[in-house]
Amino acid sequence: MAAASLAPPTASFSPAPAPGRVKAAAPLLSRRPPGRFLLRVASESSSISGDTLLGLYEKERLSHSLYANEDYDKEMFWENLDADLRYWTRSLRPVQWYPGHIAKTEKELKEQLKLMDVVIEVRDARIPLATSHPKMDAWLGNRKRIIVMNREDMVSNEDRNAWASYFANQGTKVVYSNGQLGMGTMKLGRMAKSLASTVNTKRREKGLLPRAVRAGIVGYPNVGKSSLINRLLKRRMCPAAPRPGVTRELKWVRFGSDLELLDSPGILPMRISDQTAAIKLAICDDIGERSYDFADVAAILVQLLVRHPAVGPEAFRRRYRLDMDSDCGKMFVTKLSVHLFNGDASQAAFRILSDYRKGKFGCVALERPPT
């Protein structure tokens, strides 16, 4: 399944330059603590399989190879993940996606938020920061908010505990959920009513009759907002499908006699300035397919998972019955395309992305709380 590609026709990851020209990596290394990372120029007799600037950089940046050291530091992986993503994406065309209905939705949503008693912000539990709209805090002001970490089945207990502690320290209410199976939905309903209970207390003090609590459900595309509402209502009231952009307009639905829910289309910034976040959105299928090239994103995903402390190269050998000859994702996508898809790199890339999105590599988050 191929998508319209906006990537440049040249290869995403260029071959290694001559030994005297490896200094291209210097801007990245200057961002890191001195003394901990070293990029050495490979000798002309180097026998590393599939030498690329990416491969040489990765094998040397920690002064040891992932494959040669079983004591790979988890904290080091998370500490350097975004820097690695910036390095890997620097030659790619930026991922941008802003369909016309999002601009209209954003304007309408800001008006509706004025009517809300509580706002339920749904995020992808694998990438909680990347699925947080940069303007959301400004839009909500002092309104009460609940953050729903959807797809809890796709992250480990360690990931959940880390984020639970992070949000608890911020004083933010968090609910973990699985919109497909309904886990966490009843807790969410009770929490929303509890947070907004002061609304009717104030109305009674004014001699007014109580009314239903109004809760707006907001978030990025395809994070599971509509599925969550359908599970709360125990019936299909909102269109839902595993792809971004299905919900196109705001819709109020009633949950019992004391809670009203507003389902809204996914909203994105008009321009995504942080391309590390954009790549994570592409990997997790939280942005339109036309905004990125499957082969490029799959290559980055391979490089990320090979280094991920919960995955590693052995997972690829088991999954695809294919040896990983180097740590270059582009090379593995090409090799898989020959192995399974008659050389079709787009199909090979889609297979890798689909396997990750279906949890075939296990519970693998792509973000940890900032330290």
Secondary structure, 3 states (H helix, E strand, C coil): CCCCCCCCCCCCCCECCCHHHHHHHHHHHCCCCCCCCCCCCCCCCCCCCCCEHHHHHHHHHCCCCHHHCCCCCHHHHHHHHHHHHHHHHCCCCCCCCCCHHHHHHHHHHHHHHHHCCEEEEEEECCCCCCCCCCCHHHHHCCCEEEEEEECHHHCCHHHHHHHHHHHHHHCCEEEECECCCCECHHHHHHHHHHHCHHHHHHHHHCCCCCCCEEEEEEECCCCCHHHHHHHHHCCCCCCCCCCCCCCCCCEEEEECCCEEEEECCCCCCCCCCCHHHHHHHHHCCCCCHHHCCHHHHHHHHHHHHHHCCCCCHHHHHHHHCCCCCCCCHHHHHHHHHHHHCCCCHHHHHHHHHHHHHCCCCCCCCCCCCCC
